[in-house]
Structures are given as C-alpha cells and as structure tokens.
C-alpha cells in the first residue's frame, strides 16, 4: 500500500460497517480519504478516532442518489485535494420483497443506490483521473448491500439468484456486468486504471451474531476491509478483477 500513501480515496457509505472498516484501513495506510455518507456525524466520529493515523479522513455529507450533491462533492475533492486516485463504491441498500409484491419506492431506491449512483461515482472518478493524467488509479466496487430486516449484507446474490431479494440480486448482477464492462472500456484505451469487484459472503455488520444469523457463519467488516486492501495492494501490473470472500464454514 506504500504507493498509495498521500493519495486521495473516495469511499461511499463510509459511516458504518464495511465502509467504515475500509476507511479505517486506508487512513491507517497513509491514504487521505473523503468519507461520504448521509449520516456524516458518524464519519466525523471516525475521523476523531483516526486523527493520529498517517492518513487523514475528510467527512462529507452527501446523498449519492442526488446528482448535484455528487457533482459538488467531487468538485470539492478537486478544489481541496486535487482529485480522486481511488474510488471505493461501497454504499448499497436492500430490503427484502418479492418481485411480484414489492413496492415501487423500494425497487426505485435499490436501483438508484446500487446501480445509478455507483455508475455516476465511477464516471466522476474516472473523469478526475483523466483530467490529471492519472493512469494508475483504482475503482473498487463492494458488490454488496444492506438488508434492513436482518442488519446483514451479502452480495453472493450478485452471482446467483436468491428468492426473496430478486430486485436486489438484479442490481448486484448489474454491478458485476458494469465491472467487466468498465474493464473492457479501460482495456480498449490501453489504460492502466484497474477495476475490482469485491463480493462478500454473509456479513454481520451491526446486530450481535446470534441475534442476526443464528447458526450461520459470518464475516466481519474488518475481514472485507482486509480483502479490499489486498486487491489495492497488488502490483501495478496485476488486476484482481473479481474477488469473492466467504465465511468458513460456508453458507448456501
């Protein structure tokens, strides 16, 4: 991670769980992190905890589903820090509903957060890199989301179909497709910007283990953050394009 020291990362959904864990790992590794979240006070609390680390955390209040807020945030990053070198697309949402009975507002929220906002953040980050001639940047999608009912996140459904969360699963399949599509676009340009999709298995992010998942094994946010650091730490000529992380013993 030494080559990222002093450079700028943007992390969406940085207020808790996986986003907070990745933010902490980056700041500890001397990366300057712009932590975006609607609950910015939680990012501010994290910044206080990390104030003695070699990197610095800049908390920014931003709803990534609002296009103008996103543009303003990336403009602030350009004016204040120079631009984006790393983007961690971590923010995601999920609320279990059947495809036939689910409400429109839930489906729209899933699409807005998991697909459209991710695509917009990616576009703005790539534009920032191109403007400055940065050809060794990295886009990392945390191909996961949030289950309001269980306080769990799992994105293996981005590779398989799981009954009860079909719209969420569809949004995660979209992230998988966009990751490969972006790789191909960058390859055609002979760009050395790398792109990674990190798919966590069942992860217990808030509630106590027994209450949330009972008999199943679970990952911790720190496990996923370490996997993200692994992908970012690969030599410049190595692209870890798809990384799936599951607990042991595994789940179906």
N, C-alpha and C positions, 0 to 999 in steps of 0.2 A: 504493500500500500504506500510505500515511500514516495512513489512518483505522483501520488495524488495529494501529497502534503501541500497545504497552502492554496489548493484549488477549490472551486466552488461546486457544491452539490445542492440540488433542489430535491426535497423529499415531500411528497404529498401525503396527507393523513399522518402528520408527524406527532400528533397529540397523545397517542397511546399505542399499546400493543406492539405490533410488528414495526410500524412506522417509528415509534419512539425508540425501539431497540436498535434499529438500523441507524437512526440519527445518532444515538449514543456511541455506537461503534465507529461511525465516521468521524465524529468530533474527537474521539479518543485517538484516532489515527491522523490527527492534524488536518482534517478536511474542514473547510468552512461551509456550514450547512444552513441553507434557508429552509426552515421548517414551516410548511404551510398547513393550516388547519382552520376550521371554523371555531373550534374551541382553543383559541390562541393562548388563553391563560395557562393551559396545561403545558404548552410548548415553552412558555415563559418560565414556568416552574422547572422544567427540564433544563433550560438554559442556566438557571441559577445553580443547579446541581453540577453542571458541566463547566462552570466558569473557570476552573483551574486546569482544564484539559488543554492540550496544544492547539486544537481547533476552536472555532467559535460558532455558536448557534445563534441565528437571527430568526426570531419568531415573527411570522407574518400571518395576519388574519386574512383568509381567502376562502371563498366558496368556489371550488373548482368547476362547478356547473354553470357559473356566471362568466361568460366570455370576457366581459370588460374587466372584471376583477382579476382574471388570469393575465390578461394583457398588461394591466397596471402592475401586477406583481413582477412579471418578467422584465418590464421596463425598469422597475426599481432595482432589480438584480443587476441589470446592465449599468445603470447610472451609479450604483453604490459599490458594486463588487466587480464590475467589468463584464460579467456574463456567466453562462452556465457551462460547466465541464462535465458534470454528472447529473443525470435525472433518475430518481427513484420513483416510479409511478406505483405508489403503494395504496393510495386511497381506493376503497371499494365498498360496496354495500350489497346486502342481501336480506330478503325477508321471505321465508318460505310460503309459497302459494302454488296451487295447481295452475296449469296453463289455462284451463277452462273456466276457473272460478276466480282467478286473481284480479285485483282491482287495477284499473289503468294507471292510477297515480303511483302504485308500487312498481309496475313494469317500467313506467317512464323514468322513475328515479334510478332504477338499475341500469337502464340504457344510458342515461345522462352521465352517471358517475363512472360506471365500469367501462364504457366504450367511448362516448363522445369526449368526456373530459380527459381521458387518457390520451386520445388521439390529439387533442388540442395542446396538451402539455408537451407531448412528443414533438409536435410541429414547431412550437415555440423554442424548445430546447435545441433542436437541430438548426433552426434559423440563427439562434445565438451563436452556435458553434461555427457555422459557415461564415457569419459576419466577421468573426475574428480569426478565421483560418485555423480553427481548432480541428485537427483531424485525428485525434486520439481520444475523443470523448466516449461516453458510455451511457446507453439508455437501458435501464433495468426495470422490467415490469414485474411487480409482485403479483402474480396471476392468482389473486385471492380476493376474498371479500368478507363481508360482515354478516353474521347470522344474528339478527336481533333476538330471536326467540331463545337461542341457546348460548349467546355470547361466544360463539365459536367461529373460526374461519377455516375453510378448506377449499382448495382450488383444484383438487384432482378432478372435479367435475368439469374443468376446462379441457379434459382429455377423454372423459367418459360421460355418459348420460346418467343422471341420478333423478329418480322420480321425486316429485315434490318441490324441486328447485329448478324447473326446466328453463325459466327465463334467465335465472342466474347462470345456469350451465351454458345457455346460449351466449350470454355476454362473455363468459370466460373462454368459450371456443373462439369468439371473435378476437380476444386478446392473443390467443395462440396464433390465429391466422395473421393478425397485424404484426406480430413479432417476426414471423417468417417473411411477410411482405416487405417490412422495413429492411430486413437483412438483404433481400434481393435488390431493393432500390439502392441501398448504400453500395452493394457489390457492383452494380452497373456503373456507378460513379467512381469506382475504384477508391472509395472512401475507407479509411481505417477506423471510423467510428463503429463501435461494437454495440450489439443489442443482445439482451438476455431476457428470457422468461424464466422466472423462478416460481415453481409451483409447490407450495407447502401442502402437506397432508393435514390431517386433523390437528388443529392447534387450539389449545386452551389459552385464551388471552385475557380473561377478566375473572370469571367465577372460579371458585375452588374446584379442583379437579373432580372430586366425587360428585359434586352437585351438577356439573356441566355435562360430563361424558360417562360417568359411571364406570362400566367395565372396560371401556376402550382406552388404548394407549394414546398419548397426546404429545405433541411437540410444544415447546415453549417459544415465545417470541425471540428470545436470545438465540435459539437454535437456528431460526430462519435468518436472523441478522448475520450470524457467522457464515451461513451459506452464501448470503449476498456478498460479504467481504471476500469470500473465496472466489466468486465469479469476477469481482472487480480487481482482485489481486493477480489474476492470470497475466502472463507476459503479453506485451502488446500484440504479438503475432498470433495469440491464442484467443479464440472466441468461444466462450461457454454459452452456447445458444439456448439450450433447454436444460433446465436443472429441476428435477423433481425430488423433493425431500419428504420422507415418510417416517412415522414413528415405528419403533420396534417394541413388541410385535405389531405388525401392521393391521390395518382395517380393510374392509372390502372396498 
